[in-house]
Amino acid sequence: MSFLLEGILAITWKQLVMYAVGILLIYLAIKKDYEPSLLMPMGFGAILVNLPFSGALNQTMEGIGEVRGIIEWMFDIGIEASEALPLLLFIGIGAMIDFGPLLSNPKMFLFGAAAQFGIFAVLTVAVLCGFDLKDAASIGIIGAADGPTAILVSQVLKSNYIGPIAVAAYSYMALVPIIQPAVIKTVTTKKERRIRMTYNPAGVSKGMRIAFPIIVTVIAGLIAPSSVSLLGFLMFGNLLRECGNLNSLSETAQTSLANLITVVLGITISFSMVAENFVKWETLLIMGLGLVAFVFDTVAGVMFAKLMNLFSKNKVNPMVGAAGISAFPMSARVIQKLGQAEDNQNFLLMHAVGANVSGQIASVLAGGMILNLLPDMLKAIGG
């Protein structure tokens, strides 16, 4: 009984806040079905690591010495030492992606590039808000709506805010169906949302499908060498899918591997959600800046589509530009649903999928470019 009383008395108000955060994440996962495979383990982990004297973290026990906590060990091995968990997840994501819609309509590459604007805009804003350049760059990546990339970049840069960044990135991924429609309707007219697009796919040969991940990896390696681990694993997963004679490996990567790594990654990242490090005013600021980055990315994609329409005979529905973020395939589905709501004979899904998979590539390249450019930027400012 004395142990129970001692534990209760040891709970701080910050730990109570983290219990509320954990319960909220679990609620969103179960009740709202928002990224349950990620938010559920993150929410439970937030509670687990904030219990007083939690055995999930390293601790010193009288007469025994230091005891290695499982979550801290998993974080050290899977994220801090090797970044293995986010990278392995990219194999599964790559195996899920069909680049056919993008290859049959290559101009969709442009939307993936345009929809990364928020990353660099918010990087600048974060610096102005007082964050150092490494933390600001990590915060900007939230706008990509790509959780694994956000975790990996913030870890490589040794950001002080890995926990808030991961929570923000995955939360905004989950909230795509809520945030994007509101933003899109704000910056488009009803007439623009009703622009019809026909889908006449050019044939994409098996040879092209196999060559594409190899070519992208080589080009990315030359442009942004730091992106090779990220993009290389993504493209390797896609090559498993497209080669045709490794179907069992492709299916395993898409299902068992992706599900297992997602669950393990979710509970492992909770190590960075210890109350003392998480409950700060900076966390709220990071959540706000992450939302700004996400909104900027959506708006940039829409505005780029409008710009294209000024010079193009075949008009693009501006909503397709918003699918250039990395949240695959949620964003593409949102665009299709919005298009159908405005005109039930308008089918935007394949166009949106092309922009969406382009965004997956572009967000990884953006992360690699930041990792490449940051050392030079730090030298320039004497950091």
The 8 nearest C-alpha neighbors of each residue, nearest first, counted from 0:
[[1, 3, 2, 4, 5, 6, 7, 8],
 [0, 2, 4, 3, 5, 6, 7, 8],
 [1, 3, 5, 0, 4, 6, 7, 8],
 [4, 2, 6, 0, 1, 5, 7, 8],
 [3, 5, 1, 7, 6, 2, 8, 0],
 [4, 6, 2, 8, 3, 7, 1, 9],
 [5, 7, 9, 3, 4, 8, 51, 2],
 [8, 6, 4, 9, 10, 5, 3, 51],
 [7, 9, 5, 6, 10, 4, 11, 3],
 [8, 10, 6, 7, 51, 5, 11, 4],
 [11, 9, 7, 8, 51, 14, 6, 12],
 [12, 10, 14, 13, 9, 15, 8, 51],
 [11, 13, 15, 14, 16, 10, 17, 274],
 [12, 14, 16, 11, 15, 274, 278, 17],
 [13, 15, 17, 11, 16, 274, 12, 49],
 [16, 14, 12, 18, 13, 17, 19, 11],
 [15, 17, 13, 19, 14, 18, 20, 12],
 [16, 18, 20, 14, 19, 15, 21, 274],
 [19, 17, 15, 21, 46, 20, 16, 22],
 [18, 20, 16, 22, 17, 21, 23, 15],
 [21, 19, 17, 23, 18, 22, 24, 16],
 [42, 20, 22, 18, 24, 45, 23, 19],
 [21, 23, 25, 19, 24, 20, 26, 18],
 [22, 24, 26, 20, 21, 25, 19, 27],
 [25, 23, 42, 27, 21, 26, 38, 22],
 [24, 26, 39, 28, 22, 42, 23, 27],
 [27, 25, 23, 29, 28, 24, 30, 22],
 [26, 28, 31, 24, 25, 30, 33, 29],
 [27, 29, 35, 32, 33, 25, 26, 39],
 [30, 28, 26, 32, 27, 31, 25, 35],
 [29, 31, 26, 27, 32, 28, 25, 33],
 [30, 32, 27, 33, 29, 28, 26, 35],
 [31, 33, 28, 29, 35, 30, 34, 27],
 [34, 32, 173, 28, 31, 35, 27, 174],
 [33, 35, 173, 37, 36, 38, 28, 32],
 [36, 34, 28, 38, 37, 39, 33, 32],
 [35, 37, 34, 262, 39, 38, 261, 40],
 [38, 36, 265, 35, 39, 34, 40, 262],
 [37, 39, 41, 35, 24, 28, 40, 42],
 [38, 40, 25, 42, 35, 41, 28, 37],
 [41, 39, 266, 265, 43, 42, 38, 37],
 [42, 40, 265, 266, 38, 44, 39, 43],
 [43, 21, 41, 24, 45, 39, 25, 44],
 [42, 44, 40, 46, 45, 41, 21, 39],
 [43, 45, 47, 41, 266, 269, 46, 42],
 [46, 44, 42, 21, 269, 43, 47, 48],
 [47, 45, 18, 43, 44, 49, 48, 21],
 [46, 48, 44, 45, 49, 50, 43, 55],
 [49, 47, 45, 46, 50, 53, 55, 44],
 [50, 48, 46, 47, 14, 273, 51, 45],
 [49, 51, 53, 48, 47, 52, 46, 10],
 [52, 50, 53, 6, 9, 10, 49, 7],
 [53, 51, 50, 54, 58, 6, 56, 49],
 [54, 52, 50, 55, 51, 56, 48, 49],
 [53, 55, 56, 68, 52, 57, 58, 69],
 [54, 56, 68, 69, 53, 70, 48, 57],
 [57, 55, 68, 54, 71, 53, 70, 58],
 [56, 58, 68, 67, 66, 71, 65, 54],
 [59, 57, 66, 65, 56, 60, 67, 54],
 [58, 60, 65, 64, 66, 61, 57, 63],
 [61, 59, 64, 63, 65, 62, 58, 66],
 [60, 62, 63, 64, 59, 65, 58, 66],
 [61, 63, 64, 60, 59, 65, 66, 58],
 [64, 62, 60, 61, 65, 59, 66, 58],
 [63, 65, 59, 60, 62, 61, 66, 58],
 [64, 66, 59, 58, 60, 67, 63, 57],
 [65, 67, 58, 57, 59, 68, 64, 60],
 [68, 66, 57, 69, 65, 72, 56, 58],
 [67, 69, 56, 55, 57, 71, 54, 70],
 [68, 70, 72, 55, 71, 73, 67, 56],
 [71, 69, 73, 72, 55, 267, 68, 74],
 [70, 72, 74, 56, 68, 73, 69, 270],
 [71, 73, 69, 75, 70, 74, 68, 76],
 [74, 72, 70, 76, 71, 75, 77, 267],
 [75, 73, 71, 78, 77, 72, 267, 76],
 [74, 76, 79, 72, 73, 80, 77, 78],
 [75, 77, 73, 80, 74, 78, 72, 79],
 [78, 76, 83, 74, 84, 73, 82, 75],
 [77, 79, 82, 74, 81, 80, 75, 76],
 [78, 80, 75, 81, 82, 74, 76, 77],
 [81, 79, 76, 75, 78, 82, 77, 83],
 [80, 82, 83, 78, 79, 77, 76, 75],
 [83, 81, 78, 77, 84, 79, 85, 151],
 [84, 82, 77, 81, 86, 85, 78, 87],
 [83, 85, 87, 77, 86, 82, 264, 78],
 [86, 84, 147, 88, 87, 83, 82, 151],
 [87, 85, 89, 83, 88, 84, 229, 232],
 [88, 86, 84, 89, 90, 85, 83, 232],
 [87, 89, 85, 86, 91, 90, 257, 260],
 [88, 90, 233, 92, 86, 87, 91, 232],
 [91, 89, 236, 233, 232, 93, 88, 87],
 [90, 92, 252, 253, 257, 94, 89, 88],
 [91, 93, 89, 95, 94, 90, 88, 233],
 [94, 92, 236, 233, 237, 90, 96, 95],
 [93, 95, 236, 237, 91, 240, 92, 253],
 [96, 94, 92, 93, 253, 91, 97, 237],
 [97, 95, 93, 94, 98, 92, 237, 356],
 [96, 98, 99, 95, 100, 237, 356, 94],
 [97, 99, 101, 100, 96, 102, 356, 353],
 [98, 100, 102, 101, 97, 103, 203, 208],
 [101, 99, 353, 103, 102, 98, 349, 104],
 [100, 102, 353, 104, 98, 99, 103, 105],
 [103, 101, 99, 105, 104, 100, 98, 203],
 [102, 104, 201, 100, 200, 101, 99, 105],
 [103, 105, 101, 102, 106, 107, 100, 200],
 [106, 104, 107, 102, 101, 108, 103, 109],
 [105, 107, 108, 104, 109, 110, 101, 354],
 [106, 108, 354, 105, 109, 110, 353, 104],
 [109, 107, 106, 357, 111, 110, 105, 354],
 [110, 108, 112, 107, 111, 106, 113, 354],
 [111, 109, 113, 323, 112, 320, 107, 108],
 [110, 112, 358, 323, 357, 108, 114, 109],
 [111, 113, 109, 110, 114, 361, 115, 108],
 [114, 112, 110, 300, 115, 111, 116, 299],
 [113, 115, 296, 300, 323, 111, 299, 116],
 [116, 114, 113, 117, 296, 118, 112, 143],
 [117, 115, 118, 114, 296, 119, 113, 120],
 [116, 118, 292, 296, 295, 120, 115, 119],
 [119, 117, 139, 142, 140, 116, 121, 120],
 [118, 120, 122, 121, 117, 116, 139, 123],
 [121, 119, 117, 123, 122, 118, 116, 124],
 [120, 122, 124, 139, 123, 119, 118, 292],
 [123, 121, 139, 119, 135, 125, 136, 120],
 [124, 122, 121, 126, 120, 125, 127, 119],
 [123, 125, 121, 127, 126, 122, 128, 120],
 [126, 124, 128, 135, 122, 127, 123, 130],
 [125, 127, 130, 123, 129, 128, 124, 135],
 [126, 128, 124, 125, 129, 123, 130, 122],
 [129, 127, 125, 126, 130, 124, 123, 284],
 [128, 130, 126, 127, 131, 125, 135, 124],
 [131, 129, 126, 135, 125, 128, 134, 132],
 [132, 130, 134, 133, 135, 126, 129, 125],
 [131, 133, 135, 134, 136, 126, 130, 377],
 [134, 132, 136, 135, 131, 156, 158, 137],
 [133, 135, 137, 158, 136, 131, 132, 130],
 [134, 136, 132, 122, 125, 138, 137, 133],
 [137, 135, 139, 122, 133, 138, 134, 132],
 [138, 136, 153, 134, 140, 135, 139, 152],
 [139, 137, 135, 140, 136, 141, 134, 164],
 [138, 140, 118, 122, 136, 121, 141, 137],
 [139, 141, 142, 118, 137, 138, 149, 143],
 [142, 140, 168, 289, 139, 143, 138, 144],
 [143, 141, 293, 292, 140, 144, 118, 289],
 [142, 144, 145, 141, 140, 362, 325, 324],
 [145, 143, 172, 142, 326, 325, 168, 141],
 [144, 146, 143, 148, 325, 147, 326, 149],
 [145, 147, 149, 168, 169, 148, 150, 144],
 [148, 146, 85, 150, 149, 145, 151, 88],
 [149, 147, 151, 150, 146, 145, 152, 363],
 [150, 148, 146, 152, 147, 140, 151, 141],
 [151, 149, 147, 153, 148, 152, 165, 154],
 [150, 152, 154, 148, 153, 149, 155, 147],
 [151, 153, 155, 149, 154, 150, 148, 156],
 [154, 152, 137, 158, 156, 150, 151, 155],
 [153, 155, 157, 151, 156, 152, 150, 158],
 [156, 154, 152, 157, 153, 151, 158, 79],
 [155, 157, 153, 154, 158, 133, 152, 137],
 [158, 156, 154, 155, 153, 159, 133, 134],
 [159, 157, 134, 153, 160, 156, 161, 133],
 [158, 160, 161, 157, 134, 153, 276, 162],
 [159, 161, 158, 162, 163, 164, 134, 277],
 [160, 162, 164, 163, 153, 158, 165, 159],
 [163, 161, 271, 272, 165, 164, 160, 166],
 [164, 162, 166, 165, 160, 282, 161, 167],
 [165, 163, 167, 161, 162, 166, 168, 160],
 [164, 166, 168, 162, 167, 163, 150, 161],
 [167, 165, 163, 169, 164, 168, 170, 162],
 [166, 168, 170, 164, 165, 286, 169, 163],
 [169, 167, 141, 146, 165, 171, 170, 166],
 [168, 170, 172, 146, 166, 171, 167, 165],
 [171, 169, 167, 173, 172, 168, 166, 174],
 [170, 172, 174, 173, 168, 169, 167, 175],
 [173, 171, 169, 144, 170, 174, 175, 326],
 [172, 174, 33, 170, 171, 34, 175, 169],
 [173, 175, 171, 177, 172, 176, 178, 170],
 [174, 176, 178, 177, 172, 179, 173, 171],
 [177, 175, 174, 333, 178, 179, 180, 329],
 [176, 178, 174, 175, 179, 180, 181, 173],
 [179, 177, 175, 181, 180, 176, 174, 182],
 [178, 180, 182, 181, 175, 183, 177, 176],
 [181, 179, 183, 182, 178, 184, 177, 176],
 [180, 182, 184, 179, 183, 178, 185, 177],
 [181, 183, 179, 185, 180, 184, 178, 186],
 [184, 182, 180, 185, 186, 181, 179, 187],
 [185, 183, 187, 181, 182, 186, 180, 188],
 [184, 186, 182, 183, 187, 181, 188, 180],
 [185, 187, 183, 184, 182, 188, 298, 301],
 [188, 186, 184, 185, 183, 191, 189, 192],
 [189, 187, 191, 190, 192, 186, 184, 185],
 [188, 190, 192, 191, 193, 187, 341, 184],
 [189, 191, 193, 188, 192, 194, 187, 341],
 [192, 190, 188, 193, 189, 194, 187, 316],
 [191, 193, 189, 190, 194, 316, 188, 338],
 [194, 192, 190, 191, 341, 342, 195, 189],
 [195, 193, 316, 191, 192, 196, 190, 315],
 [196, 194, 345, 193, 197, 316, 346, 315],
 [195, 197, 198, 194, 347, 315, 316, 345],
 [198, 196, 199, 195, 346, 347, 345, 350],
 [197, 199, 200, 196, 349, 350, 347, 346],
 [200, 198, 197, 201, 103, 104, 202, 196],
 [201, 199, 103, 198, 202, 104, 100, 203],
 [200, 202, 103, 203, 199, 104, 102, 100],
 [201, 203, 200, 204, 103, 99, 102, 199],
 [202, 204, 201, 103, 207, 99, 205, 102],
 [205, 203, 207, 206, 202, 208, 209, 99],
 [204, 206, 208, 207, 209, 203, 241, 242],
 [205, 207, 209, 204, 208, 210, 203, 211],
 [208, 206, 210, 204, 209, 205, 211, 203],
 [207, 209, 205, 211, 206, 210, 241, 204],
 [210, 208, 206, 207, 211, 241, 242, 238],
 [209, 211, 207, 213, 208, 212, 206, 214],
 [210, 212, 214, 208, 213, 209, 207, 215],
 [213, 211, 234, 215, 214, 210, 216, 238],
 [212, 214, 216, 210, 211, 215, 217, 234],
 [213, 215, 211, 217, 216, 212, 210, 218],
 [216, 214, 212, 218, 217, 213, 219, 211],
 [217, 215, 219, 213, 214, 218, 231, 220],
 [216, 218, 220, 214, 219, 215, 213, 221],
 [219, 217, 221, 215, 220, 216, 214, 222],
 [220, 218, 222, 216, 221, 217, 223, 215],
 [219, 221, 224, 217, 218, 227, 223, 222],
 [220, 222, 218, 219, 223, 224, 217, 216],
 [223, 221, 219, 220, 218, 224, 368, 217],
 [222, 224, 368, 220, 225, 219, 226, 367],
 [225, 223, 220, 226, 227, 221, 222, 219],
 [224, 226, 367, 223, 227, 371, 370, 228],
 [227, 225, 367, 229, 224, 223, 228, 230],
 [228, 226, 231, 230, 220, 229, 224, 225],
 [227, 229, 231, 226, 230, 232, 225, 86],
 [230, 228, 226, 227, 231, 232, 86, 363],
 [229, 231, 233, 227, 232, 226, 228, 234],
 [232, 230, 227, 234, 228, 233, 229, 216],
 [231, 233, 235, 90, 234, 230, 89, 229],
 [234, 232, 93, 89, 230, 90, 236, 231],
 [235, 233, 212, 237, 231, 236, 232, 93],
 [234, 236, 232, 238, 237, 233, 231, 90],
 [237, 235, 90, 93, 94, 239, 234, 233],
 [236, 238, 94, 93, 234, 240, 239, 235],
 [237, 239, 235, 241, 240, 236, 242, 234],
 [240, 238, 236, 249, 237, 241, 242, 245],
 [241, 239, 237, 249, 94, 238, 242, 236],
 [240, 242, 238, 243, 239, 209, 237, 208],
 [241, 243, 239, 238, 244, 240, 209, 245],
 [244, 242, 241, 245, 246, 240, 239, 238],
 [243, 245, 246, 242, 239, 247, 241, 240],
 [246, 244, 248, 247, 243, 239, 249, 242],
 [245, 247, 249, 248, 244, 250, 243, 240],
 [246, 248, 250, 249, 245, 251, 244, 252],
 [249, 247, 251, 245, 246, 250, 252, 239],
 [248, 250, 246, 252, 240, 239, 247, 251],
 [251, 249, 253, 247, 252, 248, 246, 254],
 [252, 250, 248, 255, 254, 249, 253, 256],
 [251, 253, 91, 256, 249, 250, 254, 257],
 [254, 252, 91, 250, 251, 94, 257, 95],
 [253, 255, 251, 257, 252, 256, 258, 250],
 [254, 256, 251, 258, 257, 259, 252, 253],
 [255, 257, 252, 259, 258, 254, 251, 260],
 [258, 256, 91, 260, 254, 259, 88, 253],
 [259, 257, 261, 255, 256, 260, 254, 262],
 [260, 258, 256, 262, 261, 257, 255, 263],
 [259, 261, 263, 257, 262, 258, 264, 88],
 [260, 262, 264, 258, 259, 263, 257, 265],
 [261, 263, 265, 259, 264, 260, 36, 37],
 [262, 264, 260, 265, 266, 261, 267, 259],
 [265, 263, 267, 261, 262, 266, 260, 268],
 [266, 264, 41, 40, 37, 262, 263, 267],
 [265, 267, 40, 41, 44, 269, 263, 268],
 [268, 266, 264, 269, 74, 265, 70, 270],
 [267, 269, 270, 265, 266, 271, 264, 162],
 [268, 270, 272, 44, 271, 267, 45, 266],
 [271, 269, 268, 272, 267, 71, 70, 273],
 [270, 272, 162, 269, 273, 268, 161, 276],
 [273, 271, 269, 162, 277, 270, 45, 274],
 [274, 272, 276, 271, 275, 49, 277, 48],
 [275, 273, 277, 14, 276, 278, 13, 272],
 [276, 274, 273, 277, 278, 13, 279, 14],
 [275, 277, 274, 273, 278, 272, 279, 271],
 [278, 276, 274, 272, 275, 279, 273, 282],
 [277, 279, 274, 275, 276, 13, 282, 280],
 [280, 278, 281, 282, 277, 276, 283, 275],
 [279, 281, 282, 283, 284, 278, 285, 277],
 [282, 280, 284, 279, 283, 285, 278, 160],
 [283, 281, 285, 280, 284, 279, 163, 286],
 [284, 282, 286, 285, 280, 281, 287, 279],
 [283, 285, 281, 287, 282, 286, 288, 280],
 [284, 286, 282, 288, 287, 283, 289, 281],
 [287, 285, 283, 289, 284, 288, 167, 282],
 [288, 286, 284, 290, 285, 289, 283, 291],
 [287, 289, 291, 285, 290, 286, 284, 292],
 [290, 288, 292, 286, 141, 287, 291, 142],
 [289, 291, 293, 287, 288, 292, 294, 286],
 [290, 292, 288, 294, 289, 293, 295, 287],
 [293, 291, 142, 117, 289, 295, 290, 294],
 [292, 294, 142, 290, 296, 291, 295, 289],
 [293, 295, 291, 297, 296, 292, 290, 298],
 [296, 294, 117, 292, 298, 297, 293, 299],
 [297, 295, 114, 117, 299, 293, 294, 115],
 [298, 296, 321, 294, 300, 295, 299, 114],
 [297, 299, 295, 301, 300, 296, 302, 294],
 [298, 300, 296, 302, 114, 301, 297, 295],
 [301, 299, 320, 114, 321, 303, 297, 113],
 [302, 300, 320, 317, 298, 304, 321, 303],
 [303, 301, 305, 299, 304, 300, 298, 306],
 [302, 304, 306, 300, 305, 301, 299, 307],
 [303, 305, 317, 307, 301, 302, 306, 320],
 [304, 306, 302, 308, 303, 307, 317, 301],
 [307, 305, 303, 308, 304, 309, 302, 310],
 [308, 306, 304, 309, 305, 310, 311, 303],
 [307, 309, 311, 305, 314, 310, 306, 304],
 [310, 308, 307, 306, 311, 305, 312, 314],
 [311, 309, 308, 307, 312, 306, 314, 313],
 [312, 310, 308, 313, 309, 307, 314, 315],
 [311, 313, 314, 310, 308, 309, 315, 307],
 [314, 312, 311, 315, 308, 196, 310, 307],
 [313, 315, 308, 312, 311, 316, 194, 196],
 [316, 314, 317, 308, 304, 313, 196, 194],
 [315, 317, 194, 318, 319, 192, 191, 314],
 [318, 316, 301, 304, 319, 320, 305, 315],
 [317, 319, 320, 321, 316, 301, 334, 192],
 [320, 318, 351, 317, 321, 322, 316, 334],
 [319, 321, 300, 301, 318, 110, 322, 317],
 [320, 322, 297, 300, 301, 323, 319, 318],
 [321, 323, 355, 330, 320, 324, 319, 331],
 [324, 322, 111, 358, 354, 355, 110, 114],
 [325, 323, 358, 322, 114, 326, 143, 355],
 [324, 326, 359, 358, 144, 145, 327, 143],
 [327, 325, 144, 324, 330, 329, 172, 328],
 [328, 326, 329, 325, 355, 330, 356, 331],
 [327, 329, 331, 330, 326, 332, 355, 352],
 [330, 328, 327, 332, 331, 326, 333, 175],
 [329, 331, 333, 322, 332, 328, 326, 327],
 [332, 330, 351, 334, 352, 333, 328, 329],
 [333, 331, 335, 329, 330, 334, 336, 328],
 [332, 334, 330, 336, 331, 335, 176, 337],
 [335, 333, 337, 331, 336, 332, 338, 318],
 [334, 336, 348, 332, 338, 347, 333, 337],
 [335, 337, 333, 339, 334, 338, 332, 340],
 [338, 336, 340, 334, 339, 335, 333, 341],
 [339, 337, 335, 341, 340, 336, 334, 342],
 [338, 340, 343, 342, 336, 341, 337, 345],
 [339, 341, 337, 338, 342, 336, 343, 335],
 [342, 340, 338, 339, 193, 337, 343, 192],
 [343, 341, 339, 344, 345, 340, 193, 338],
 [342, 344, 339, 345, 340, 341, 338, 346],
 [345, 343, 342, 346, 339, 195, 338, 341],
 [344, 346, 342, 195, 343, 339, 338, 347],
 [345, 347, 348, 344, 335, 338, 339, 196],
 [348, 346, 335, 350, 349, 351, 345, 338],
 [347, 349, 335, 351, 350, 346, 352, 331],
 [350, 348, 352, 351, 347, 100, 353, 198],
 [351, 349, 353, 352, 347, 348, 354, 319],
 [350, 352, 331, 348, 354, 319, 349, 353],
 [353, 351, 355, 349, 331, 354, 350, 348],
 [354, 352, 101, 100, 350, 351, 355, 356],
 [353, 355, 323, 107, 357, 351, 352, 322],
 [354, 356, 352, 323, 322, 358, 357, 353],
 [357, 355, 359, 358, 353, 354, 352, 360],
 [358, 356, 111, 354, 108, 360, 355, 359],
 [357, 359, 111, 323, 325, 324, 361, 355],
 [360, 358, 325, 356, 357, 362, 361, 355],
 [359, 361, 357, 358, 363, 362, 364, 356],
 [360, 362, 358, 364, 363, 359, 111, 112],
 [363, 361, 365, 364, 359, 360, 143, 358],
 [362, 364, 366, 365, 360, 361, 230, 367],
 [365, 363, 367, 361, 366, 362, 226, 368],
 [366, 364, 362, 368, 363, 367, 361, 369],
 [365, 367, 363, 369, 364, 368, 362, 370],
 [366, 368, 226, 225, 364, 370, 365, 369],
 [369, 367, 371, 365, 370, 223, 366, 372],
 [370, 368, 372, 366, 371, 367, 373, 365],
 [369, 371, 367, 368, 373, 372, 225, 366],
 [372, 370, 368, 369, 373, 225, 367, 223],
 [373, 371, 369, 375, 370, 374, 368, 376],
 [372, 374, 376, 375, 370, 369, 371, 377],
 [375, 373, 377, 376, 372, 378, 371, 370],
 [376, 374, 378, 373, 377, 372, 379, 371],
 [377, 375, 373, 379, 378, 374, 372, 380],
 [376, 378, 382, 374, 380, 379, 375, 381],
 [379, 377, 381, 375, 376, 380, 382, 374],
 [378, 380, 376, 377, 381, 375, 382, 374],
 [381, 379, 377, 378, 382, 376, 375, 132],
 [380, 382, 378, 379, 377, 376, 375, 374],
 [381, 377, 380, 378, 379, 376, 132, 374]]
